[in-house]
Amino acid sequence: MDKKYIAGMSIKGGRRDNFYLCLLEHYAETGRYFLRSLLQVKDDEDEEKKDSLAHDTPRNIKDGDDIIRSWIEKYQLTDLVVDFPLTVPACETCALNCPGASRCPEVSVVDIRKKISWILEQDATKHNQRPKQYERERNKDDEVFYSKDVLAKISHEHLISRSFRRRLKKGYLPYWNRPIDFWVWMFYYDQLLSLFKISYDSFGTTSLIMLFRFSYLQRHFPHHLQFFEGNTYITLLELLRSKTILKKDILLLGDIELGPESRLNIIKAIEGRLGLFVYDHDLEILVKNPRAFDSFLLALVGQTIHKNKIKEIPLWANPIETNFVIPDFS
């Protein structure tokens, strides 16, 4: 029976943070996906605890990085989705005598800043033409109620929100942002802020030690391994858009007491809608551990890559270089 593997690995956090690798196995004859392996990786385990890890962990391997590499080789993995920036901001590769961030001549930076200026100018024009109507619409847009459809309007569509306008006025930083950041702001800024209370920045949750660690890992992984960049929050938004999961479960994910129940509801909904099967012992880990759940969501992004059900990203956002993937669960 023909098999295909795809994996997700959430590596946000610090050097000693506990994280998981999640492997989905696809059976072509049945079209079903199974959660084949859920591997815990933690560097400061003592020997007794390390021996109690999942059965996929080789007992003669001591270092967490070696465990990851061995796991990849064992399943001959070719595709891995991570929640980690795979490219760097423009400043990292620039050899010019820097004129300053505000006068950056880099083509991609100039292009993004022009797009930002155009959105702000359009917003200002609408305000100047009909100020009273603009304010009425603004007050209506600011209304907050539980049943409000946060996905009904794209962030860059007018009337743009106050929070999105503030974000655009803060500007685009060539040493911090990538073009994909601006694209995410355009389509997900308000939704991410409304449901998760976060603003997307490529390096906003990335520590310096993890940058070095991932660079090290890339050099030691098999050359045929292809990386893709995903985002767990955007994945949840797309699951909500497809009506696979419920808004209430997203809102309760961060609750200490109700978070596990929300994760269980989300996983069960995914199983029923997306042809995926999770064994009970893996389900328990996913429900109890948010980091394992994040890796599961990234593996789910990989499922959409295999099915060729991903959203198109314009070339100016550098989708080919970043390998940034937006899943389409419709």
N, C-alpha and C positions, 0 to 999 in steps of 0.2 A: 504494500500500500504506500503510495507516494506521500511523503511528509514534507512540511516546510515549517521552519522555525522563525519566530520574530520575538525580540526581547525588549524590555524597557528597564531603564536604570535611573532612578532618581538620586542625584548626588549633590543636592543642595546642602549647605551647612558647612561645618568645620571638619578638621582632620579626624577627630575622634567620634564623629557622629555615626550612628548605626544606620546602615542603609541596605536595601534589598535589590536583587535582580529578579525580574519576573519574565519567564519564558512561556510563550504560547506556541502550541503545536497545532498545525493545520493538517487535517486528513482530506486530501483532494477528493477521494471517492464519496465521502459523506458531506463534504463542505463544512464540517464542524471544526470548531477550535476548542482546544483543551488547555487549561493551565497546567503545563507539564512540570515546571520547576519554579520554586520560590526560594531563592538562596539568600540567606542573611550573611552580611559581611560586617565584621567589627574587628578592628585591629587590636584592641586592648583586652581581648578575651584571655582568660587563663586556659591552660591545657584541658582541664576537665570540662569547661564550658564549650571550648572549641570542638571537643569530641561529640558534644550533644547537638551540634548544628545539623541542618538537613542532610539527608543521606547523599546528596549530590556533592558535598564538600569532601575533597580528598584529604585523608587523615595525615598524609605526610607533608602537607603544605601548611606553612605557618603564617605567612604574611597575607594580609587582606588583598593586596594587589595581585599576588600570585593566585589566590583563590579565584578572583575574577577572570584572570587569563586562562586558568585551567578549565573553568566552567564554560567559557566561550569555545575553547578547543574541543571539549568533550562533545558538545552538540554541533560542532562545525558551523557555528553561527555566522551568518553573513550580514544581518541587519540588526542594528541596535539603536533604539530611540532614547535620548537623554534629555534632561531638562537643564541643559548647560549650553552656553553660547559657543558655537563652533567656529565663529569668526571674531575678529577683533575690530574695535572702532578705527576710524580713518587715521587718527593720530599715531597708532601703533606701527603703521607701515609707511608713514610719511617721512620723506627725506628733505623737505623744504626748510628754509630758514623761516621759522614760524612767525607770521605777522600777528598772531594772537587769535584766540578762539572766535572772537566776533568778526574777524576779517579772513577767516579760513577760505583759501581758494580751491580746496578740493572739490571736484565736480559734483560728487554725490552730496556733499554738505550744502553747496550752493543750491542744488536742485531741491533738496528737502526744505530749505529755508524759503525758497520761492513758493513752494506749495503751502507752507504754513502762512506766509504773508497773504496769499490769495484767499485762504479760508477766513482769516481775520478781516480782510478788506470786504469780503462778501457780507460778513456779519455786520460790520460797521455801516455798510450801505443800506442794509435792511433797517437798521435802527434809525438812520438819518431820514430815510424816506417816510416811514410811518412809526414814529417813536411811541405813540400811545398803544397802537396795535402790537408793536414789538414787546412792550412791557406786559400787556395782557397775556400774550403767548408765553412770555418768559415766566410769569407767575404760575401759569398752568403747567408748564414743563417742570417747574420746581416742586409741584405737589408730590407728596410721598404717601402711598397707600399700598397695602399688601398685594392687592390684585393687579397692580400696575404691571404691564408687560414691558419688562426692561429690554427685550429684544426687538420691540416694535420699530425702533428708530436707530439707525446707524449713527455713531458718535459725530461724524463730520457733516451729517446732513443738517441743514438749517431747520429749525433754530438750534444752534449749538448750545450746549449747557454751559453754565457759569464755570463749572469745574474744568471742563474741556478747554474753554477759552483761557482760563488761568494757566493750564498746562502748556498750551501753545505759546502764550506770552513768555513763559519761562525760557523757551527756546530749545534748540537742538544743539547738543554739545558734542563736538567731534572727538573728544577724548573719552566720552562716556556712552554715547548712543550710536546705534547702527541704523541704517535705513529701515530695517525690519521693525524697529521700535516705533517709528512714525506710522508705519502701516498698521501695526497693532493698535496704536492710539486711535487712528481713524475709524476702526471698525469695532473696537472692544473697550475703549477707555471708560465710557460711562457704565457699561455692564460690569466690568471688573471692579469699579469703584462702588457700585450699588450693591452687588452681591458678596464681594470678598473684602471690600475696604482696602484695596491695593491699587497701585498704579504700576503699569508694566515698564520695566527698564531691564535691558539685557543683563546688566551687571549689578542690578539692585540687590540680589540675594546671593551673589557669588563672592566667596571669600578669596583672598589672595592665595592662601595655601591650596585651595581646591583648583585654582587656575594652574598652579605648578603641578599638582598631582595629576590632573587630567592630561596635561601635556606629556607627563611621564608615561601614563597609561597608553596613550595613543602610539607612542614609539615602540611599545612592547606588545601591542595587540597584533593579531595576524593581519597581513597587508590587505587581505580580501575583505576585511570587515568594513562595512559602510555605516557611517553614523548619520543619524537624522536628529534634528532638534525639535522637541515638542514642548508644550506647556500644559500643565495639569489643569489650570484654571480655565484656559480657553477650551480644553477638551470637555470640561464639565458644562461650559456654556453651550457648546455644540450638541452635547447630549440633551440638554434642556431644549434647545431649538428644535431638535428632531422629535421632541415629546417622549424620549426614552425614559427620562427621569423627571422628578417633580421639583419644583422650586423650593418647597419646604425642606426637602432633604439637603439641598445645597446650603440653605440658610443655617441649618443646624449642624453642619459639618464641624464647625469650630467649637461647638459646645462640649464641655468635658463629659457631661453625663449622657447627652443624647447623640453625640458624634458617632459612636459605634453603631447605634441603631440606624443612623442615616447612611453610613457606609454599607451596612447590610442591605438596606433598601435599594441603594444605587446598584450594587453588584447583582442583586437578584433581578432588577429591571434590565440590566445589561445582558444577563444570561438569557432572559426570555425574549429579548428583542434582536440580539446580534449573533445568535447561534454559538454561544460560548458556554463551556461547562467548567465549573470550578469544584474541585473535591472539597469535602467538608473540612479536612485538616488545614488546607490552604485558606479556605474561607474564614476560618477562625483567626488566622494570622492577619489577613487583610482587614478584617473588621476591627481588630484590637490595635493595629499598628498603622498610623497615618503614613509613615514612610513607605511601608509595603504597599499601601493603597495607591500612593503616588506612582510607584513603579508599575503597578497594574494598569493605571490609566495610560501611562506612556506605552506599554505593550499594546494597549487597545488602539493607540494611534498607529502603531506598526501594522495592526490588522487592516486598517483602512489603506495603508500603503500597498499591502499585498492585493487588496481588492481594487486598487486604483480609484479609490473614492476619497480624494483630497481636494481641497479648494485651491483655486488658481490664485497665485500671488504675482503682482506685476513685476516686470523685470527691474524697475527702478529700485525695488526693495531687496534686490540681490538674492532671490530664492534659490538659485542654483548654487551659489557659494555657501550660503548658510545652511542649506538643506532643511529649512524651517518648514514644518508641516502643520497644516490646519486640517483636521479630520472632517469628513462629511458623512454624517450618520443618517442622512435622509434616505 
